[in-house]
Structures are given as structure tokens and as C-alpha cells.
Amino acid sequence: MTVVGVDVATAGVRAFAVGGDGAVRATASAPLPAPVRDESGRSEQDAQAWWPAVEAVLRRVTAEVAEPVRAVAVSATSGTIVAVDSRGEPLGPALMYDDRRGADDNAKAAEVGARRWQELGMSVSPTAALGRINWLRRTCPEAAGIRHTPDLIGEKLLGRPVATDSSHALKSGYDPLREEWAAEVFDFGVDWLPEVVPPTTVLGELPGPVAGLPRGCLVVAGMTDGCAGQLATGTVTPGRFAGILGTTYVLKGVTEQLVRDPSGAMYSHRHPDGWWLPGGASNTGGEAVAGVANLAELDAAAAERGPASVVAYPLRRAGERFPFVSPEARGFVLGEPRDEVELHRARLEGVAFVERLALERLRELGVPVTGSLVAAGGGSRSPLWTRIRATVTGLDLRISPQAETGYGAAMLAAAAVLPGGLTEAADLIPGGSSTIHPAPAEQPALEENYQRFIAELTRRGWM
């Protein structure tokens, strides 16, 4: 068995061909044009560029595998949409996940649908796609509807319109609890919106060869990039959580019941098997050390130095969204670092403090995290950083060999083929992961620094 997962990210497209043993058989990537952004809140990308890039990477990976591909699934950024004509062709640029032209509509939708959002335990942000859908309906009256990125690709593969998945539709105003569109928040009938199906649903079989994929290949409903990245770590059953440390820090897991967070910092996607995927993404993370040229040397020196005597909140942008919500939040350093090494160590500790605060937020919501926490993402390749995270949280951290969105999309494709669904697909993920334990000798100093960190957040009124 060979399946393919496609990740349509902001900067480019990447495809993974994965075999029946979970091993990656081939990968390929292609660039996408950079989004056009301005101070008015506009964030656009040429949607016509998506399919040529997807077609190119599919042809390359399928040329490298010996057997026909059984299924393909597509994941993309959450909330990226485009208006289309009656033939499913884009009528203009795609409005990206961070486009703010629907902000006023979203503020209205938050009020009109307040009871629904409360039941779902989520909030409507200024960049939610549902506001942009209302905006497109007014400004593009000739449109026949809207498409999320995977919908457009699915239509190119099958030659007909396809349903969207409930994951990509979440921020577009889909209610996964009632399994319906939140009709009251739209200025039009929901017939302008696509049909919605659960992830791993078979959308159709290829009527003929397309982009190197054979006739009969299944096109499978995917999930958003964040969810697919979580699934790639093997975190697919209740009680499992993963801390993914990339440019930002993301905590995601699986629960049997819906977790409602009144603050809106954490929200839940629906698991393909009917469970829930609560999670949140911080504005803090690996970006804290982005652009540092001598990371390995600094890590080595900081490991010898031990816990910092200063406390840092290494937020590089304005505002925080998880584990607390505060537009006013800004990065800070308490104390004067002795040198670059101490500042580096304090930044690593600061991200670990954010992770612990996120886990404590989970516990406050009645979701204790026990056992080991799966660690993934580029930041998890630093042994020092992972040890600091383990010591600060008091949890063993099991390093996952995978956290790639495209690999997670391949797992979703495999779930449609295997009788055991997503659980059986996750069992294919190769082992070989290592476990990092807390360092008892450093716990007292790090606990003291964490309490200083919390006190400062509270003093500034952000928590």
C-alpha cells in the first residue's frame, strides 16, 4: 500500500508518499507565490498557482514509487478561502488565513452566534474565515460559492465539486457539535456554502489518471495543517497530547468529550472517529531564537551554565493568543543578562514556561495530562531545550520522529484504506523515538523562575 499526503502551505506545496510500513517513500516540494499583504489587513495569494504546484509535486513523488497510489488527501492552512464561478474556477485571489477584511462581520457574528460559540467553547477572531465569506458574498456577487484550498484541489482531481471537511470548515462557521453551518451568522442562505463531511471520508475515485495518480485512486477528505501535524506524531487516541515546537508553540491532543474554554484560548476540532481535538497555538515558540547563527554553540554553553538568573518572555510580536488571550502582551526580560549565553538560556526557559502554563490551562478545564508528552517540531531537535521543557513541566517528553503536515495528510489517506481507520494508520508510524526525563537538580531554580514569570504576567494584567 502506498498513500500520498499533500500539504498546501503559505510558501509552498509539499507531498509525501508513504508506504504500508509507515516509511516515507518519496517527497517533493514546489514554491508558491508569496502572499500580498498590506497595512489595511489585506492578505491575498494567487489561488490559480495552487493546482500547478500540487500537480507538479504529485507527478514527482508518484514517479519515485513502484506501486500505484491507493489514496491521496490534502491539508492546508486553516481559513484560507477563495470565491469561485460556476465551473469552480477562482474569481480572484484567495483570502488568506490572516486576512482581516471580515473583522467587522466577525464581531457581529460573535454577538449573533454567542450561544452557539459558548456551546462549542470557542471564540470568533477578527481573522475567522466566516467574516470573509460574508465580505466575499457582498463584494463578489457573481460568485457561485467559496472553496477552501483542499476543496479546489479535490475538484481538480475529480473533475467535479467536492465536499469540504469539517476541520477546514471550522473557522468558516461550521458547527461540529450540531453538524451544521451556523446559518444565523451569515447574510445569505447557506446553500452558497459547500457540503461538509468528516475527515477521512472518501470524496471520490479518480475516473482516470491524474498527475501521476492512477484511475481508481481514492481522494480523501483531509484536515487543517495543525491537525495533520498532530496526527503525524501518532497522537490520535484519547489522553494523548503533543507539544509541537515550531515557529510557534502548539499544544494539541485528543479527548473523548468536547473541552470548552470560556477564554477562547483553546478550541476543538472534531476527530474523524467522533472524539475531539482540543488545542491552541501560542505566538511564542521557536521564533524566539530565529536568526541566531550559533545555536549549537549557545546550547552547549547554556547547558553547562544551568538555569538562568533572569526571566524572559520571548514574544517577538504584539499580542498573545494561547495559553492566555491578550492583545496587549509584549515580550520582556526581568533582570540584566550577564551575556548572550544567559539570554539564550532564558529564552529557552521562557518558551518552556509557556508550555507549562498551557498544560495548567488544560488541567483547569478538567483535562489532566498524565504520562509522557509527545514533543515534535524543529525545536524538539535541541536536547537542551527538550530537557528544560521536561524539567519545567515535570513530564517525560517523548520525541516524535514526525510532525510534518504532509505526513499527517498521508495518515488520513491511509485511514480511508485500512479497516482500523486512523488508529491503525497511526500504528504504521515508525518508532525509534527517544524519551527525555526531567533534571531533578534544576527543578528548584526553574520553579522559582516560573513563579516569577507568572507573577509578571499577572502584574501586567495579561492573565
C-alpha positions as CSV (number, residue, x, y, z in Angstrom):
1,M,0.0,0.0,0.0
2,T,1.2,3.5,-0.9
3,V,-0.7,6.7,0.0
4,V,0.1,10.3,-0.6
5,G,-0.4,13.3,1.6
6,V,-0.2,16.9,0.3
7,D,0.5,20.0,2.3
8,V,-0.5,23.3,0.7
9,A,1.3,25.7,3.0
10,T,1.7,29.5,2.6
11,A,5.2,29.4,1.0
12,G,4.9,26.2,-1.0
13,V,3.4,22.7,-1.5
14,R,4.9,19.5,-0.3
15,A,3.9,15.9,-0.9
16,F,4.8,12.7,1.0
17,A,4.4,9.2,-0.5
18,V,4.2,6.8,2.4
19,G,4.3,3.0,2.3
20,G,2.3,0.4,4.1
21,D,5.1,0.2,6.8
22,G,4.8,3.9,7.5
23,A,8.1,4.8,5.9
24,V,8.4,7.8,3.6
25,R,9.0,6.5,0.0
26,A,9.3,9.9,-1.6
27,T,8.9,13.6,-1.0
28,A,8.7,16.6,-3.4
29,S,8.1,20.3,-3.0
30,A,7.2,23.3,-5.1
31,P,7.1,27.0,-4.2
32,L,4.0,29.2,-4.2
33,P,4.0,33.0,-4.8
34,A,4.3,35.0,-1.6
35,P,1.1,36.4,-0.2
36,V,0.4,40.1,-0.8
37,R,-0.2,41.9,2.5
38,D,-0.7,45.5,3.4
39,E,-1.5,47.6,6.5
40,S,-5.2,47.6,5.7
41,G,-5.4,44.0,6.7
42,R,-5.4,42.5,3.2
43,S,-3.6,39.2,2.8
44,E,-4.0,37.5,-0.6
45,Q,-2.4,34.8,-2.7
46,D,-2.9,33.7,-6.3
47,A,-5.2,30.7,-6.0
48,Q,-4.5,29.8,-9.6
49,A,-1.0,28.8,-8.5
50,W,-2.2,26.1,-6.2
51,W,-3.1,23.4,-8.7
52,P,0.0,23.6,-10.9
53,A,2.2,23.3,-7.8
54,V,0.2,20.3,-6.5
55,E,0.2,18.6,-9.9
56,A,4.0,19.1,-10.1
57,V,4.7,17.5,-6.7
58,L,2.3,14.7,-7.3
59,R,4.0,13.8,-10.6
60,R,7.4,13.8,-8.9
61,V,6.5,11.6,-5.9
62,T,4.5,9.1,-7.9
63,A,7.4,8.7,-10.4
64,E,9.5,7.5,-7.5
65,V,7.3,4.8,-6.1
66,A,7.0,1.4,-7.6
67,E,3.3,0.6,-6.8
68,P,0.1,2.5,-7.7
69,V,-1.1,5.1,-5.1
70,R,-4.2,3.9,-3.3
71,A,-5.4,7.2,-1.8
72,V,-4.5,10.9,-1.5
73,A,-5.5,13.6,1.0
74,V,-4.8,17.3,1.1
75,S,-4.2,19.5,4.1
76,A,-3.8,23.3,4.1
77,T,-3.9,26.4,6.2
78,S,-7.0,27.0,8.3
79,G,-9.4,29.6,7.0
80,T,-7.9,30.3,3.5
81,I,-10.8,30.7,1.1
82,V,-11.5,31.9,-2.5
83,A,-14.6,32.8,-4.4
84,V,-15.3,30.7,-7.5
85,D,-17.5,30.7,-10.5
86,S,-20.0,28.0,-11.6
87,R,-17.1,26.0,-13.1
88,G,-15.2,26.0,-9.8
89,E,-12.6,28.5,-11.1
90,P,-11.3,31.2,-8.8
91,L,-12.7,34.7,-9.5
92,G,-9.9,36.4,-7.8
93,P,-7.1,35.9,-5.3
94,A,-7.5,33.7,-2.3
95,L,-8.1,35.5,1.0
96,M,-5.5,34.0,3.4
97,Y,-6.0,32.8,7.0
98,D,-4.8,36.2,8.4
99,D,-6.8,38.5,6.1
100,R,-8.7,40.9,8.3
101,R,-11.3,42.4,5.9
102,G,-14.0,40.3,7.5
103,A,-13.2,41.7,11.0
104,D,-16.4,43.7,11.4
105,D,-18.5,40.8,10.2
106,N,-16.8,38.6,12.7
107,A,-17.5,40.9,15.5
108,K,-21.2,40.8,14.5
109,A,-21.1,37.0,14.2
110,A,-19.6,36.7,17.6
111,E,-22.6,38.6,19.0
112,V,-25.3,36.9,16.9
113,G,-24.0,33.4,17.4
114,A,-22.9,33.9,21.1
115,R,-24.9,30.9,22.4
116,R,-23.5,28.6,19.7
117,W,-19.9,29.6,20.3
118,Q,-20.3,29.2,24.0
119,E,-21.6,25.6,23.5
120,L,-18.6,25.0,21.3
121,G,-16.1,26.6,23.7
122,M,-14.6,28.8,21.0
123,S,-14.5,32.4,20.0
124,V,-14.7,34.2,16.7
125,S,-11.4,36.0,16.0
126,P,-11.1,39.1,13.7
127,T,-9.4,36.8,11.1
128,A,-12.0,34.0,11.1
129,A,-13.0,32.9,7.6
130,L,-16.7,33.2,8.2
131,G,-16.4,37.0,8.2
132,R,-14.5,36.9,5.0
133,I,-17.2,34.7,3.5
134,N,-19.8,37.4,4.2
135,W,-17.4,40.0,2.8
136,L,-17.0,38.0,-0.4
137,R,-20.7,37.5,-0.8
138,R,-21.2,41.3,-0.8
139,T,-18.2,42.2,-2.9
140,C,-18.3,39.4,-5.4
141,P,-22.0,38.9,-6.2
142,E,-21.2,36.9,-9.4
143,A,-19.6,34.1,-7.4
144,A,-21.2,30.7,-7.3
145,G,-19.7,29.9,-3.9
146,I,-16.5,29.7,-1.9
147,R,-13.8,27.0,-1.7
148,H,-11.2,26.1,0.9
149,T,-7.8,25.2,-0.5
150,P,-8.4,21.4,-0.4
151,D,-11.8,21.8,-2.0
152,L,-10.3,23.4,-5.0
153,I,-7.6,20.7,-5.3
154,G,-10.2,17.9,-4.9
155,E,-12.2,19.4,-7.7
156,K,-9.2,19.5,-10.0
157,L,-8.5,15.8,-9.2
158,L,-12.1,14.5,-9.6
159,G,-13.3,16.9,-12.2
160,R,-16.4,17.9,-10.2
161,P,-17.2,19.8,-7.0
162,V,-16.3,18.0,-3.7
163,A,-17.5,18.4,-0.1
164,T,-15.3,20.2,2.3
165,D,-14.1,18.6,5.5
166,S,-15.3,19.7,8.9
167,S,-11.8,20.7,10.0
168,H,-11.1,23.2,7.3
169,A,-14.7,24.4,7.6
170,L,-14.5,25.1,11.4
171,K,-13.3,28.7,11.2
172,S,-15.7,29.3,8.3
173,G,-18.7,28.9,10.6
174,Y,-19.3,25.2,10.7
175,D,-20.6,23.8,14.0
176,P,-19.0,20.3,14.5
177,L,-21.2,19.6,17.6
178,R,-24.6,20.1,15.8
179,E,-23.0,19.1,12.4
180,E,-24.4,22.1,10.6
181,W,-23.4,25.6,9.3
182,A,-24.1,28.4,11.8
183,A,-26.8,29.8,9.5
184,E,-27.7,32.7,11.8
185,V,-24.3,34.4,11.3
186,F,-24.4,34.6,7.5
187,D,-26.1,37.3,5.5
188,F,-27.4,34.8,2.9
189,G,-28.7,31.2,2.6
190,V,-26.1,28.5,3.5
191,D,-26.7,27.0,0.0
192,W,-23.8,29.2,-1.1
193,L,-21.6,27.1,1.2
194,P,-20.2,23.6,0.4
195,E,-21.4,20.3,1.8
196,V,-19.4,19.2,4.9
197,V,-18.1,15.7,5.6
198,P,-15.9,14.3,8.4
199,P,-12.1,14.0,7.7
200,T,-11.1,10.6,6.1
201,T,-14.4,10.5,4.1
202,V,-13.8,9.2,0.6
203,L,-14.7,12.1,-1.7
204,G,-14.5,10.0,-4.8
205,E,-12.4,7.8,-7.1
206,L,-10.3,9.2,-9.9
207,P,-12.1,8.5,-13.2
208,G,-8.8,8.4,-15.0
209,P,-5.1,9.0,-14.4
210,V,-4.3,12.5,-13.0
211,A,-0.9,14.0,-12.1
212,G,0.7,10.5,-11.9
213,L,-2.2,9.1,-9.7
214,P,-3.9,6.0,-11.2
215,R,-7.5,5.6,-12.1
216,G,-9.4,4.4,-9.1
217,C,-7.2,6.2,-6.6
218,L,-9.3,7.5,-3.7
219,V,-9.5,11.2,-3.0
220,V,-9.9,11.5,0.8
221,A,-11.1,14.5,2.9
222,G,-8.2,15.9,4.9
223,M,-7.7,18.2,7.9
224,T,-6.1,21.6,8.6
225,D,-2.3,21.8,8.7
226,G,-2.2,22.0,12.6
227,C,-4.4,18.9,13.0
228,A,-2.5,16.9,10.3
229,G,0.8,17.8,12.1
230,Q,-0.6,16.5,15.3
231,L,-1.7,13.2,13.7
232,A,1.7,12.8,12.2
233,T,3.1,12.5,15.7
234,G,0.8,9.5,16.4
235,T,-1.3,11.5,18.9
236,V,-4.7,10.1,17.7
237,T,-6.3,8.4,20.8
238,P,-7.9,10.0,23.9
239,G,-5.5,11.1,26.6
240,R,-2.6,11.7,24.2
241,F,-1.2,15.2,23.8
242,A,1.6,16.7,21.7
243,G,3.7,19.8,22.2
244,I,4.8,20.9,18.7
245,L,7.6,23.5,18.9
246,G,8.0,25.1,15.5
247,T,8.0,28.8,14.7
248,T,5.2,29.0,17.3
249,Y,4.3,26.6,20.1
250,V,1.2,24.4,19.6
251,L,-0.4,22.1,22.2
252,K,-2.9,19.6,20.8
253,G,-4.4,16.4,22.0
254,V,-7.4,14.0,21.9
255,T,-10.3,13.9,24.4
256,E,-13.5,11.8,24.4
257,Q,-15.6,14.9,25.3
258,L,-15.7,18.4,24.0
259,V,-13.5,20.8,26.0
260,R,-15.0,24.2,26.4
261,D,-12.6,27.1,27.2
262,P,-14.5,30.3,28.1
263,S,-11.5,32.4,27.3
264,G,-11.4,31.2,23.7
265,A,-7.6,30.4,24.0
266,M,-8.2,26.8,23.3
267,Y,-10.7,25.4,20.8
268,S,-11.5,21.9,19.4
269,H,-11.7,20.3,16.0
270,R,-13.7,17.1,15.6
271,H,-11.7,13.9,15.5
272,P,-12.5,11.7,12.5
273,D,-13.7,9.0,15.0
274,G,-16.1,11.3,16.8
275,W,-13.7,12.4,19.6
276,W,-12.3,15.9,19.9
277,L,-9.0,17.6,19.2
278,P,-8.6,20.4,21.7
279,G,-5.6,22.7,21.2
280,G,-4.2,26.1,21.0
281,A,-1.3,27.9,19.3
282,S,0.9,30.5,21.0
283,N,2.5,33.4,19.3
284,T,5.7,32.4,21.2
285,G,7.9,29.5,20.2
286,G,10.9,28.7,18.0
287,E,10.7,32.2,16.7
288,A,12.3,33.2,20.0
289,V,15.7,32.0,18.6
290,A,15.1,32.7,14.9
291,G,18.0,34.2,13.2
292,V,20.6,33.1,15.8
293,A,23.6,31.8,13.9
294,N,25.4,29.9,16.6
295,L,22.6,27.9,18.2
296,A,24.6,24.7,18.7
297,E,27.3,26.6,20.5
298,L,24.9,28.6,22.6
299,D,23.0,25.4,23.6
300,A,26.3,23.8,24.7
301,A,27.3,26.8,26.8
302,A,23.8,27.2,28.2
303,A,23.7,23.5,29.2
304,E,26.9,24.0,31.2
305,R,25.6,27.3,32.8
306,G,22.4,25.9,34.2
307,P,19.2,27.8,34.9
308,A,19.2,31.5,34.1
309,S,19.1,34.2,36.8
310,V,16.9,36.3,34.5
311,V,13.4,35.5,33.3
312,A,12.3,36.1,29.7
313,Y,9.0,36.0,27.9
314,P,10.4,35.8,24.3
315,L,7.4,37.1,22.4
316,R,8.6,38.7,19.2
317,R,5.2,40.1,18.1
318,A,2.3,42.1,19.5
319,G,-0.3,40.1,21.4
320,E,-0.7,36.5,22.7
321,R,-3.5,34.0,21.8
322,F,-2.6,31.0,23.9
323,P,-2.3,29.9,26.7
324,F,-3.9,33.3,27.5
325,V,-5.5,35.8,25.3
326,S,-4.1,39.4,25.4
327,P,-3.7,41.8,22.5
328,E,-1.6,43.9,24.8
329,A,1.0,41.2,25.6
330,R,4.6,42.1,24.7
331,G,7.9,40.3,25.3
332,F,10.0,41.1,28.3
333,V,13.2,40.2,30.2
334,L,13.3,40.6,34.0
335,G,16.8,41.4,35.1
336,E,20.0,42.1,33.2
337,P,21.5,39.0,31.4
338,R,25.2,38.6,32.0
339,D,25.9,37.7,28.4
340,E,24.4,36.2,25.2
341,V,24.5,32.7,26.7
342,E,22.3,33.6,29.7
343,L,19.8,35.5,27.4
344,H,19.7,32.4,25.2
345,R,19.0,30.1,28.1
346,A,16.3,32.5,29.5
347,R,14.6,32.4,26.1
348,L,14.5,28.6,26.0
349,E,13.1,28.6,29.6
350,G,10.5,31.2,28.7
351,V,9.0,29.0,25.9
352,A,9.0,26.1,28.4
353,F,7.1,28.3,30.8
354,V,4.5,29.0,28.1
355,E,4.2,25.2,27.6
356,R,3.7,24.6,31.3
357,L,1.1,27.3,31.5
358,A,-0.7,25.7,28.6
359,L,-0.7,22.4,30.4
360,E,-2.0,24.0,33.5
361,R,-4.8,25.6,31.5
362,L,-5.8,22.1,30.3
363,R,-5.9,20.9,33.9
364,E,-8.1,23.9,34.9
365,L,-10.5,22.8,32.1
366,G,-10.6,19.3,33.6
367,V,-8.2,17.6,31.2
368,P,-5.2,16.3,33.1
369,V,-2.2,15.3,31.1
370,T,-0.5,12.3,32.5
371,G,2.2,10.1,31.3
372,S,4.6,11.4,28.6
373,L,4.0,14.3,26.4
374,V,4.9,13.9,22.7
375,A,7.4,16.5,21.6
376,A,7.7,17.4,17.9
377,G,8.7,20.2,15.7
378,G,12.1,21.7,14.9
379,G,12.7,23.0,18.5
380,S,12.4,19.4,19.8
381,R,15.7,18.6,18.0
382,S,17.5,20.6,20.7
383,P,18.4,18.1,23.5
384,L,18.9,21.1,25.9
385,W,15.6,22.7,25.1
386,T,13.7,19.4,25.4
387,R,15.3,18.7,28.8
388,I,14.3,22.2,30.0
389,R,10.8,21.6,28.8
390,A,10.7,18.3,30.7
391,T,12.0,19.8,33.9
392,V,9.7,22.8,33.8
393,T,6.6,20.7,33.1
394,G,7.6,17.7,35.3
395,L,6.7,15.4,32.4
396,D,8.7,12.9,30.4
397,L,8.9,14.1,26.8
398,R,8.9,11.5,24.0
399,I,10.5,12.8,20.9
400,S,8.4,12.1,17.8
401,P,10.2,11.4,14.5
402,Q,7.4,13.1,12.6
403,A,5.3,16.3,12.8
404,E,5.1,17.1,9.1
405,T,1.7,18.2,7.8
406,G,2.1,16.2,4.6
407,Y,2.9,13.0,6.5
408,G,-0.2,13.6,8.6
409,A,-2.3,14.0,5.5
410,A,-0.9,10.7,4.2
411,M,-2.1,9.1,7.5
412,L,-5.6,10.5,6.8
413,A,-5.5,9.0,3.3
414,A,-4.4,5.6,4.8
415,A,-7.2,5.7,7.3
416,A,-9.7,5.5,4.4
417,V,-8.0,2.4,3.1
418,L,-7.3,0.5,6.4
419,P,-10.1,-1.3,8.2
420,G,-8.9,0.1,11.6
421,G,-9.1,3.7,10.3
422,L,-6.9,6.4,11.8
423,T,-5.9,4.3,14.8
424,E,-4.5,1.6,12.6
425,A,-2.9,4.2,10.3
426,A,-1.1,5.7,13.4
427,D,0.3,2.3,14.3
428,L,2.2,2.4,11.0
429,I,4.3,5.4,12.2
430,P,7.9,4.1,12.7
431,G,9.2,4.0,16.2
432,G,12.7,4.9,17.3
433,S,11.7,7.9,19.3
434,S,13.7,8.8,22.4
435,T,12.4,10.0,25.8
436,I,13.8,12.9,27.7
437,H,13.3,13.0,31.5
438,P,13.2,16.0,33.9
439,A,16.5,17.0,35.5
440,P,15.8,17.0,39.3
441,A,18.9,19.2,40.1
442,E,17.5,22.0,38.0
443,Q,13.9,21.9,39.2
444,P,14.1,24.2,42.2
445,A,15.7,27.1,40.2
446,L,13.3,26.6,37.2
447,E,10.3,26.5,39.6
448,E,11.4,29.8,41.1
449,N,11.8,31.3,37.6
450,Y,8.4,30.1,36.6
451,Q,6.7,31.7,39.5
452,R,8.4,35.0,38.7
453,F,7.2,34.6,35.1
454,I,3.6,34.0,36.2
455,A,3.7,36.9,38.7
456,E,4.9,39.3,36.0
457,L,2.2,38.2,33.5
458,T,-0.4,38.8,36.3
459,R,1.1,42.1,37.3
460,R,0.9,43.4,33.8
461,G,-2.8,42.4,33.6
462,W,-2.5,39.9,30.8
463,M,-3.8,37.0,32.8
